[in-house]
Amino acid sequence: MTGLTSGPGAGRSWLAELAWSARLGLRRDVLIEADADRFTSVTPDAREVAADAVRLRGLTMPGLANAHSHAFHRALRGITQASRGTFWTWRERMYEVAARLDPGSYLALARAVYAEMTLAGVSCVGEFHYLHHGPAGVPYADPNEMGMALLQAAGEAGLRISLLDTCYLAGGLARDGTPLALAGPQLRFGDADGASWAARVEALGTPVAGARVGAAIHSVRAVPPAQMAPVIAWAHQRAAPLHAHLSEQIAENTACLAAYGGTPAQVLLGTGALGPRTSVVHATHLTARDITVLGESQTSACFCPTTEADLADGIGPASALAAAGSPLTLGSDSHAVIDLLEEARRVELGERLASQERGHFTAAALASAATVAGHASLGWPEAGQITPGALADLVTVRLDSVRTAGAAASTALESAVFGATAADVTDVVIGGRDVVRDGVHQLVAGVPAALTAAVRAVLD
């Protein structure tokens, strides 16, 4: 990458050797111009280019959207792989990490994790935030101090954030269907009830630049249906995104059926939670009726295949959901790895393993899930495209690494989606600003060292 100028502020221009977005398609020699944080013009097959235009070699795409993140789970990478265990034993280790965090250590960890994301080409993150309060559930002087730490972390790492503030009221469901009281580290997650959650989130006020606030229902086992109404109402009144974990484990479905007489999807349907601004995360163990309900309501389905594989959740019905009308998005969830290209191709590869057939999703469909669909699900519909008026976010993937060498121009997108990794991301522009340049983060110095320090501070 050459000819870099500072930004945002003044007009900037880039000449992409190859560029792709859902609306643009794959084009050569694309002149992309921006003023401040928005694209102003996009010209394929450009012949006349200013001398100071930035040359982007490889494949340039819109910035990627990580639609589901739990920043503090990054501290578990490698540790929970040291023994077999189950989803439920993994959860106990996660609680141990949650118990140790405070606003300062959370800020340091999240800033390093978000820097890792931007190095992987992520321009916007959906942070599914439920670690709200201090030890034993005692609120901080500012009851949103942990959420504010996440907003600050994202700003300092240079990416946008949708803080999906999460209602988490119960520790699960007993065999007779009774919600279990929060206990131990879970106490840090909970508000008194749905109305108290809404009052706390309302106190967040107007977020900082580059941040928006949405809502989340942790799951049907953590929020009784009667307590979902204030969360849903808050999101609807503000036209904000609403997210929820859904049917990640068979045990969740079994408990929900026993408690409420329906599947988690049917419970959410009955509460009015589903719709075009809603995303369900995982959606792994669905009935045919669940798929129809989600598709007909145009509810997005966020798949996190590396986490779903790491936790042995299963392979979700991605093709069936897409065919039914559910837009697909992608997340790195527990951050077993942070690589949206890997998440994208694993959606297709999972379908191949489950069906023993190839060719369920094109590279363009998977890239759309990682860009335009993901941003829309996070409440940023003006992002995820390389088109005039869109937010000026770009990620460039090299096509000459050992993973992508030999790529033909006509199949550059396929080479990137099915062959490249986060290590092949060279440059990231977010809102017209250089955040990653030639593989080096411009705002957070020494990201590996920052991650090491932040993780060790929590674990040691």
VOGU-3710 file (C-alpha; in Angstrom, 3 decimals, decimal comma):
1> mtgltsgpga> 0,000/0,000/0,000  1,492/3,341/-1,028  0,630/7,031/-1,057  -1,147/7,040/2,307  -2,671/10,256/3,579  -4,110/11,051/6,961  -7,822/10,835/7,607  -10,618/11,227/8,198  -11,261/14,852/7,305  -9,929/15,719/3,862
11> grswlaelaw> -11,006/13,894/0,738  -9,186/10,672/-0,008  -8,972/8,269/-2,909  -7,905/4,677/-3,405  -7,256/2,646/-6,525  -8,153/-0,978/-5,858  -6,529/-3,526/-8,117  -9,638/-5,654/-7,615  -12,697/-4,668/-5,600  -15,859/-6,474/-4,588
21> sarlglrrdv> -19,037/-5,620/-2,740  -22,534/-7,043/-3,039  -23,794/-4,149/-5,143  -20,589/-3,514/-7,102  -19,736/-7,107/-7,931  -16,114/-7,954/-8,742  -14,422/-5,215/-10,762  -10,891/-4,260/-11,794  -9,035/-0,973/-11,283  -11,711/0,591/-9,094
31> lieadadrft> -11,188/4,231/-8,137  -12,843/4,791/-4,766  -13,192/8,339/-3,452  -14,386/9,566/-0,067  -14,938/12,750/1,830  -14,550/12,429/5,590  -16,200/9,124/6,558  -18,341/8,501/3,434  -17,671/7,248/-0,073  -18,457/9,881/-2,691
41> svtpdareva> -17,755/8,019/-5,938  -16,814/4,546/-7,163  -15,412/4,174/-10,681  -14,476/0,744/-12,089  -11,963/0,442/-14,934  -10,484/3,791/-13,974  -7,967/5,212/-16,409  -7,157/8,606/-14,888  -6,074/8,477/-11,259  -4,541/11,209/-9,108
51> adavrlrglt> -0,922/10,682/-8,158  -1,744/10,644/-4,457  -4,401/7,926/-4,744  -3,634/5,000/-2,448  -2,858/1,816/-4,393  -4,550/-1,246/-2,895  -3,024/-4,443/-4,240  -5,025/-7,644/-3,928  -8,766/-7,856/-3,323  -10,521/-4,986/-1,569
61> mpglanahsh> -13,898/-5,517/0,071  -16,117/-3,546/2,440  -15,119/-3,762/6,089  -16,271/-6,952/7,784  -18,961/-7,086/10,458  -18,435/-9,352/13,458  -22,066/-9,705/14,481  -21,516/-11,644/17,717  -18,719/-11,120/20,219  -18,090/-11,792/23,898
71> afhralrgit> -14,828/-9,865/24,306  -13,797/-11,402/27,629  -14,060/-14,964/26,296  -10,815/-14,280/24,401  -8,970/-15,011/27,667  -10,081/-18,655/27,392  -8,363/-19,369/24,066  -6,158/-22,442/24,423  -7,065/-22,992/28,067  -10,393/-24,717/27,512
81> qasrgtfwtw> -8,863/-26,844/24,757  -6,477/-28,451/27,265  -9,115/-30,960/28,392  -12,179/-32,570/26,883  -15,211/-31,427/28,852  -18,553/-30,185/27,516  -20,258/-26,903/26,773  -21,297/-26,805/30,423  -17,791/-27,349/31,815  -16,517/-24,708/29,392
91> rermyevaar> -19,158/-22,373/30,827  -17,776/-22,845/34,331  -14,324/-21,708/33,152  -15,962/-18,713/31,498  -17,614/-17,802/34,802  -14,201/-17,911/36,495  -12,888/-15,290/34,065  -16,028/-13,172/34,472  -15,518/-13,152/38,236  -12,041/-11,602/37,909
101> ldpgsylala> -12,736/-8,663/35,623  -13,171/-5,057/36,676  -13,684/-1,971/34,493  -9,955/-1,338/34,123  -8,962/-4,875/33,214  -12,002/-5,200/30,942  -11,006/-2,031/29,087  -7,476/-3,346/28,509  -8,661/-6,784/27,410  -11,416/-5,518/25,122
111> ravyaemtla> -9,146/-2,914/23,505  -6,606/-5,618/22,655  -9,310/-7,996/21,399  -10,855/-5,297/19,221  -7,409/-4,470/17,866  -7,017/-8,149/16,966  -10,356/-7,923/15,180  -9,356/-4,916/13,118  -6,157/-6,691/12,087  -8,509/-9,399/10,766
121> gvscvgefhy> -10,486/-6,858/8,722  -13,389/-6,234/11,107  -14,751/-2,686/10,958  -17,778/-3,166/13,228  -18,435/-5,467/16,183  -21,666/-6,506/17,862  -20,722/-6,910/21,517  -23,220/-9,164/23,304  -22,643/-7,554/26,698  -23,896/-9,126/29,904
131> lhhgpagvpy> -21,059/-8,584/32,402  -22,677/-5,522/33,951  -22,080/-5,277/37,681  -19,421/-5,665/40,337  -18,749/-8,684/42,578  -21,893/-10,260/44,083  -23,944/-8,236/41,621  -23,405/-4,900/43,376  -23,750/-2,134/40,764  -20,843/0,211/40,164
141> adpnemgmal> -21,347/3,896/40,947  -22,157/4,173/37,262  -24,232/1,026/36,645  -23,081/1,093/33,003  -19,374/1,380/33,779  -18,527/-1,992/32,210  -20,468/-1,112/29,070  -18,730/2,247/28,889  -15,383/0,441/29,104  -16,356/-1,548/26,003
151> lqaageaglr> -17,368/1,599/24,126  -14,048/3,216/25,037  -12,133/0,085/24,018  -13,738/0,030/20,582  -13,015/3,719/20,032  -9,374/3,311/21,006  -9,012/0,284/18,712  -10,586/2,207/15,823  -13,678/0,153/15,013  -17,388/0,783/15,330
161> islldtcyla> -19,415/-1,005/17,955  -23,009/-1,943/18,532  -23,235/-2,514/22,261  -25,916/-5,192/22,512  -26,762/-4,697/26,160  -28,022/-8,052/27,374  -30,809/-8,865/29,788  -29,793/-11,869/31,930  -32,100/-12,624/34,860  -32,014/-16,367/35,594
171> gglardgtpl> -29,334/-19,023/36,011  -31,196/-21,542/33,862  -34,310/-23,654/34,063  -34,970/-26,357/36,652  -36,380/-29,698/35,525  -39,860/-28,557/36,527  -39,450/-25,430/34,404  -38,818/-23,029/37,284  -36,243/-20,326/36,549  -33,143/-20,801/38,705
181> alagpqlrfg> -31,814/-17,890/40,730  -28,537/-16,328/39,633  -25,618/-17,525/41,719  -21,875/-16,922/42,007  -20,387/-14,940/39,097  -23,810/-14,933/37,394  -24,893/-12,313/39,904  -22,749/-9,836/37,993  -24,923/-10,355/34,912  -28,347/-9,664/36,361
191> dadgaswaar> -30,695/-6,750/36,840  -33,696/-7,136/39,136  -36,126/-7,614/36,265  -36,776/-6,574/32,675  -37,934/-3,097/33,676  -34,772/-2,537/35,712  -32,706/-3,632/32,718  -34,496/-1,071/30,529  -33,968/1,717/33,067  -30,253/0,958/33,292
201> vealgtpvag> -29,785/0,852/29,530  -31,736/4,066/29,094  -29,216/5,727/31,404  -26,477/5,023/28,841  -27,850/7,979/26,905  -26,375/8,946/23,546  -23,265/6,841/22,841  -19,945/8,190/21,732  -19,185/8,593/18,028  -18,867/5,280/16,244
211> arvgaaihsv> -21,113/3,515/18,733  -24,759/2,505/18,825  -26,710/0,666/21,498  -28,955/-2,313/20,881  -30,680/-4,877/23,073  -30,259/-8,566/23,686  -32,167/-11,311/25,428  -29,498/-13,703/26,591  -31,645/-16,804/25,991  -34,966/-18,324/26,969
221> ravppaqmap> -33,249/-20,082/29,849  -31,883/-16,794/31,221  -34,895/-14,510/30,675  -38,422/-15,739/31,524  -40,891/-14,825/28,752  -42,845/-12,517/31,063  -39,674/-10,426/31,546  -38,872/-10,104/27,847  -41,514/-7,443/27,164  -39,523/-4,431/28,464
231> viawahqraa> -36,484/-5,498/26,433  -38,489/-5,940/23,250  -40,364/-2,680/23,811  -37,136/-0,747/24,380  -35,664/-2,066/21,129  -38,852/-1,441/19,126  -39,269/2,118/20,409  -35,744/2,972/19,288  -35,685/0,894/16,096  -32,614/-0,753/17,612
241> plhahlseqi> -31,265/-4,229/16,887  -32,444/-7,036/19,172  -30,318/-10,193/19,482  -30,771/-13,480/21,355  -28,964/-16,789/21,735  -31,236/-19,493/20,347  -31,169/-23,301/20,483  -27,422/-23,584/20,820  -27,720/-26,810/22,829  -30,257/-29,645/22,755
251> aentaclaay> -30,488/-29,331/26,545  -31,720/-25,757/26,089  -34,546/-26,958/23,865  -35,479/-29,753/26,246  -35,643/-27,388/29,223  -37,640/-24,822/27,238  -40,190/-27,410/26,110  -40,620/-28,596/29,681  -40,974/-25,079/31,060  -43,004/-23,331/28,376
261> ggtpaqvllg> -44,443/-26,009/26,102  -42,618/-24,780/23,021  -39,213/-24,447/21,437  -37,110/-21,341/22,054  -38,065/-19,977/18,614  -41,753/-20,481/19,388  -41,349/-18,723/22,740  -39,688/-15,724/21,067  -42,417/-15,665/18,435  -45,067/-15,553/21,152
271> tgalgprtsv> -43,415/-12,592/22,859  -43,172/-10,558/19,654  -39,384/-10,671/19,660  -38,884/-11,874/16,082  -38,655/-9,606/13,054  -36,316/-7,898/10,558  -34,344/-6,059/13,270  -33,872/-9,256/15,303  -30,959/-11,682/15,096  -30,874/-15,136/16,651
281> vhathltard> -27,397/-16,452/17,372  -26,385/-20,071/16,683  -29,859/-21,417/15,742  -28,281/-24,859/15,732  -31,029/-27,252/16,804  -34,214/-26,159/15,042  -37,416/-27,878/14,060  -38,906/-27,420/10,593  -41,505/-25,129/12,147  -38,747/-23,066/13,815
291> itvlgesqts> -37,068/-22,537/10,450  -40,347/-21,407/8,903  -41,070/-19,021/11,779  -37,626/-17,423/11,583  -37,706/-17,158/7,810  -41,215/-15,736/7,558  -40,382/-13,079/10,142  -37,140/-12,213/8,269  -35,198/-12,713/11,476  -31,456/-12,873/10,837
301> acfcpttead> -29,488/-15,946/11,881  -25,951/-15,342/13,116  -23,696/-18,344/12,692  -20,431/-18,629/14,642  -18,997/-21,864/13,201  -15,591/-21,829/14,903  -17,179/-21,493/18,335  -19,953/-23,936/17,485  -17,292/-26,446/16,484  -15,087/-25,686/19,492
311> ladgigpasa> -17,993/-26,225/21,910  -19,339/-29,243/19,973  -22,692/-27,509/19,552  -23,477/-29,047/16,186  -24,000/-27,807/12,627  -26,922/-25,439/12,136  -29,321/-25,491/9,152  -27,816/-22,540/7,296  -29,167/-23,403/3,840  -32,664/-24,094/5,122
321> laaagspltl> -32,748/-20,806/7,037  -31,489/-18,811/4,057  -34,036/-20,483/1,773  -36,807/-19,714/4,264  -35,954/-16,004/4,255  -33,540/-15,491/7,146  -30,518/-13,332/6,260  -27,294/-14,984/7,440  -24,620/-13,135/9,384  -21,365/-14,187/11,031
331> gsdshavidl> -19,684/-13,836/14,409  -16,568/-15,000/16,202  -18,464/-15,397/19,513  -15,998/-16,904/22,035  -12,975/-15,968/19,891  -11,573/-19,471/19,677  -10,172/-17,750/16,599  -10,878/-14,297/15,196  -11,139/-14,744/11,459  -14,333/-13,800/9,618
341> leearrvelg> -13,078/-15,429/6,418  -12,810/-18,707/8,328  -16,311/-18,219/9,764  -17,662/-17,566/6,264  -16,241/-20,660/4,612  -17,154/-22,881/7,557  -20,817/-22,135/6,902  -20,464/-23,741/3,485  -18,145/-26,496/4,683  -20,524/-27,383/7,500
351> erlasqergh> -23,329/-27,765/4,990  -21,128/-30,030/2,897  -20,321/-32,231/5,884  -23,954/-32,477/6,917  -25,331/-33,140/3,419  -22,359/-34,782/1,679  -22,986/-32,355/-1,187  -21,019/-29,306/-2,357  -22,072/-25,869/-3,476  -24,685/-24,564/-1,040
361> ftaaalasaa> -23,391/-20,981/-0,765  -21,413/-18,994/-3,298  -18,431/-16,944/-2,249  -20,522/-13,832/-2,911  -23,290/-15,023/-0,598  -20,800/-15,747/2,172  -19,044/-12,410/1,668  -22,411/-10,647/1,821  -23,090/-12,319/5,167  -19,764/-10,946/6,423
371> tvaghaslgw> -20,368/-7,433/5,111  -23,711/-5,880/4,206  -25,960/-8,340/6,069  -23,821/-8,247/9,186  -23,776/-4,473/9,352  -27,535/-4,263/8,835  -28,106/-6,712/11,704  -26,063/-4,444/13,991  -28,022/-1,327/13,116  -25,539/0,100/10,604
381> peagqitpga> -27,418/-0,195/7,269  -25,225/2,515/5,755  -22,157/0,257/5,982  -21,006/-2,887/4,198  -21,039/-1,670/0,590  -18,540/0,091/-1,639  -20,954/2,637/-3,052  -21,452/6,404/-2,852  -22,983/7,425/0,467  -21,856/4,342/2,361
391> ladlvtvrld> -19,463/4,542/5,277  -15,895/4,518/3,961  -14,768/1,115/5,225  -12,337/-1,045/3,246  -10,400/-4,230/3,899  -7,733/-5,487/1,511  -6,752/-9,158/1,295  -3,477/-10,076/-0,369  -3,612/-12,524/-3,262  0,082/-13,434/-3,268
401> svrtagaaas> 0,508/-15,229/0,078  1,179/-18,950/0,300  -2,573/-19,400/0,811  -3,740/-17,268/-2,103  -0,842/-17,381/-4,576  -1,942/-18,278/-8,076  -5,376/-16,695/-7,681  -6,945/-15,657/-10,962  -8,521/-12,218/-11,132  -11,853/-13,715/-12,195
411> talesavfga> -12,015/-15,916/-9,086  -10,319/-13,582/-6,614  -13,345/-13,571/-4,310  -13,425/-17,363/-4,205  -9,701/-17,425/-3,436  -10,197/-14,987/-0,569  -13,281/-16,593/0,962  -12,163/-20,201/0,621  -8,390/-19,841/0,885  -7,323/-16,684/2,718
421> taadvtdvvi> -7,137/-16,150/6,456  -7,017/-13,134/8,735  -3,224/-13,211/8,305  -3,729/-12,155/4,677  -5,423/-8,866/5,592  -2,985/-6,072/4,796  -4,919/-2,817/5,117  -8,088/-1,676/6,859  -9,796/1,685/6,466  -12,688/2,523/8,814
431> ggrdvvrdgv> -14,649/5,708/8,262  -11,957/6,974/5,906  -9,240/6,472/8,527  -6,277/4,114/8,238  -6,575/1,662/11,125  -4,334/-1,099/9,730  -1,556/-0,283/7,307  0,625/-2,983/5,769  -0,482/-5,374/8,495  0,367/-3,009/11,367
441> hqlvagvpaa> -2,266/-1,536/13,669  -2,005/2,243/13,634  -3,752/2,939/16,954  -2,767/0,092/19,286  0,975/-0,538/19,446  2,152/-4,132/19,699  -1,183/-5,929/19,603  0,277/-9,370/20,524  1,983/-7,872/23,577  -1,198/-6,001/24,508
451> ltaavravld> -3,184/-9,224/24,310  -0,622/-11,095/26,391  -0,617/-8,455/29,104  -4,404/-8,169/29,205  -5,017/-11,921/29,300  -2,339/-12,598/31,917  -3,716/-9,802/34,103  -7,028/-11,656/34,223  -5,724/-15,220/34,560  -2,665/-14,837/36,836
//
